[in-house]
């Protein structure tokens, strides 16, 4: 194995199945979309979206996240994904068209939303676990006339306990939706 090939996924993910399902539904993707996964982390969103769109642009400032995403995309046979080791704000300043985007990180969120507004993205989903991040996202989306809705998803999964079944909660996630 190449010394640069990661053997374990980066921290901060992957997005839970149920949250992924809601987020993908709310993105309302089209086969002709150019889609950006901003803060791609493990690349889970990028890999799930790739068969549904024309092109995926996966971006993360962490080299290990980019390497993991590339490795997983290659293993999955995905050919319409490009991975960029860059800051979301810097990356967005280099492109002139984007149809849809998923934002999984909160660093520089205000500037990221400003850039997405400038690009006139049709659909946008931001996942957040902190109230402050959700508040910032909603405020900035409203500022640009892009806010659609915010959903708080609180999922519980079953597990066996003794001879019965119990539910164990997963941390709630805010799914903030917007676009033009």
C-alpha positions as CSV (number, residue, x, y, z in Angstrom):
1,X,0.0,0.0,0.0
2,X,1.2,3.5,-0.8
3,X,2.3,5.4,2.3
4,X,0.1,8.3,1.3
5,X,-3.0,6.0,1.0
6,X,-5.2,6.4,4.1
7,X,-6.1,3.3,5.9
8,X,-9.0,4.8,7.9
9,X,-11.6,7.5,7.2
10,X,-11.0,11.0,8.4
11,X,-12.8,12.3,11.5
12,X,-16.3,13.9,11.3
13,X,-18.4,11.4,9.4
14,X,-19.8,9.7,7.5
15,X,-23.2,11.2,7.3
16,X,-25.8,8.8,8.8
17,X,-28.1,7.0,6.4
18,X,-31.3,8.7,7.6
19,X,-29.8,12.2,7.4
20,X,-28.3,11.4,4.0
21,X,-31.7,10.3,2.7
22,X,-33.4,13.5,3.8
23,X,-30.5,15.7,2.6
24,X,-30.5,14.0,-0.9
25,X,-34.3,14.4,-1.2
26,X,-34.1,18.1,-0.3
27,X,-31.3,18.7,-2.8
28,X,-33.8,17.8,-5.7
29,X,-30.8,16.9,-7.9
30,X,-31.0,16.8,-11.7
31,X,-28.9,14.6,-14.1
32,X,-27.4,17.7,-15.7
33,X,-26.3,19.3,-12.3
34,X,-22.8,20.3,-11.4
35,X,-22.8,19.6,-7.7
36,X,-20.3,20.6,-5.0
37,X,-19.8,18.7,-1.7
38,X,-18.2,21.4,0.4
39,X,-16.3,19.9,3.3
40,X,-16.6,16.4,1.8
41,X,-15.0,14.6,4.7
42,X,-15.3,10.9,4.0
43,X,-16.8,11.6,0.6
44,X,-20.1,9.7,1.4
45,X,-22.3,12.5,0.1
46,X,-20.2,12.8,-3.1
47,X,-20.3,9.0,-3.8
48,X,-24.1,8.8,-3.3
49,X,-24.7,11.9,-5.5
50,X,-22.3,10.9,-8.3
51,X,-24.7,8.6,-10.2
52,X,-27.4,11.2,-10.0
53,X,-25.6,14.2,-11.5
54,X,-23.3,15.3,-14.4
55,X,-20.3,16.2,-12.3
56,X,-19.3,16.2,-8.6
57,X,-16.8,18.6,-7.1
58,X,-15.7,17.3,-3.7
59,X,-13.8,19.8,-1.6
60,X,-12.0,19.6,1.7
61,X,-9.2,21.5,3.3
62,X,-7.8,18.3,4.9
63,X,-5.5,16.4,2.7
64,X,-6.4,13.1,4.4
65,X,-10.1,13.7,3.6
66,X,-9.3,14.3,0.0
67,X,-7.1,11.2,-0.3
68,X,-9.8,9.1,1.4
69,X,-12.5,10.5,-0.9
70,X,-10.4,9.8,-4.0
71,X,-9.7,6.3,-2.8
72,X,-13.3,5.5,-2.1
73,X,-14.5,7.0,-5.4
74,X,-11.9,5.0,-7.3
75,X,-13.0,1.8,-5.5
76,X,-16.6,2.6,-6.4
77,X,-15.8,3.1,-10.1
78,X,-16.9,6.7,-10.0
79,X,-15.6,8.7,-13.0
80,X,-17.5,12.0,-12.8
81,X,-15.9,13.3,-9.5
82,X,-13.0,15.7,-9.1
83,X,-11.5,16.2,-5.6
84,X,-10.0,19.5,-4.5
85,X,-7.8,20.0,-1.4
86,X,-8.8,23.5,-0.8
87,X,-10.7,25.9,1.5
88,X,-14.4,26.1,0.5
89,X,-14.3,29.9,0.2
90,X,-11.2,29.8,-2.0
91,X,-12.5,27.0,-4.2
92,X,-15.9,28.8,-4.7
93,X,-14.0,31.9,-5.9
94,X,-12.5,29.9,-8.7
95,X,-15.6,28.5,-10.4
96,X,-18.3,30.3,-12.4
97,X,-21.2,27.8,-12.4
98,X,-22.7,25.5,-9.8
99,X,-26.2,24.1,-9.8
100,X,-26.4,22.5,-6.3
101,X,-24.3,22.1,-3.2
102,X,-24.1,20.3,0.1
103,X,-22.3,22.0,3.0
104,X,-21.1,19.7,5.7
105,X,-18.7,22.1,7.5
106,X,-19.3,25.3,9.3
107,X,-15.9,27.1,9.0
108,X,-16.4,30.4,7.1
109,X,-20.1,29.6,6.6
110,X,-21.1,33.2,6.0
111,X,-18.6,33.6,3.2
112,X,-19.5,30.2,1.7
113,X,-23.2,31.2,1.6
114,X,-22.2,34.6,0.1
115,X,-20.3,32.7,-2.7
116,X,-23.1,30.3,-3.3
117,X,-25.6,33.2,-3.6
118,X,-23.3,34.9,-6.1
119,X,-23.2,31.6,-8.1
120,X,-27.1,31.5,-7.9
121,X,-27.2,27.8,-6.8
122,X,-30.6,26.3,-7.5
123,X,-30.5,23.9,-4.5
124,X,-28.5,23.9,-1.3
125,X,-28.5,21.8,1.8
126,X,-26.4,22.6,4.9
127,X,-26.2,20.0,7.7
128,X,-25.4,21.3,11.2
129,X,-25.2,19.9,14.7
130,X,-24.8,23.1,16.6
131,X,-27.6,25.7,17.1
132,X,-25.2,28.5,16.4
133,X,-24.3,27.0,13.0
134,X,-28.0,26.5,12.2
135,X,-28.7,30.1,13.2
136,X,-25.9,31.5,11.1
137,X,-27.0,29.4,8.1
138,X,-30.6,30.5,8.3
139,X,-29.6,34.2,8.8
140,X,-27.3,34.3,5.8
141,X,-29.7,32.4,3.6
142,X,-32.5,34.8,4.5
143,X,-30.1,37.8,3.8
144,X,-29.8,36.5,0.2
145,X,-33.4,35.5,-0.2
146,X,-32.4,31.8,-0.4
147,X,-33.9,30.3,2.7
148,X,-36.5,27.6,2.2
149,X,-36.8,25.6,5.4
150,X,-35.0,24.1,8.4
151,X,-35.6,20.5,9.6
152,X,-34.5,19.1,12.8
153,X,-34.0,15.3,12.4
154,X,-33.7,13.3,15.5
155,X,-33.3,9.7,14.7
156,X,-33.3,6.7,17.0
157,X,-32.1,3.2,16.0
158,X,-33.1,-0.1,17.6
159,X,-30.8,-2.5,19.3
160,X,-31.3,-5.6,21.3
161,X,-31.4,-5.5,25.0
162,X,-32.0,-8.8,26.8
163,X,-35.0,-10.4,25.1
164,X,-36.3,-7.1,23.8
165,X,-35.6,-4.2,21.6
166,X,-34.7,-0.7,22.8
167,X,-34.1,2.6,20.9
168,X,-30.8,4.5,21.1
169,X,-31.0,8.1,19.9
170,X,-28.5,9.6,17.4
171,X,-27.5,13.2,18.0
172,X,-30.0,15.6,16.3
173,X,-29.0,17.2,13.0
174,X,-30.4,20.4,11.5
175,X,-30.9,20.2,7.8
176,X,-31.1,23.7,6.4
177,X,-32.4,24.0,2.8
178,X,-32.2,26.9,0.4
179,X,-31.4,28.0,-3.1
180,X,-32.9,30.1,-5.9
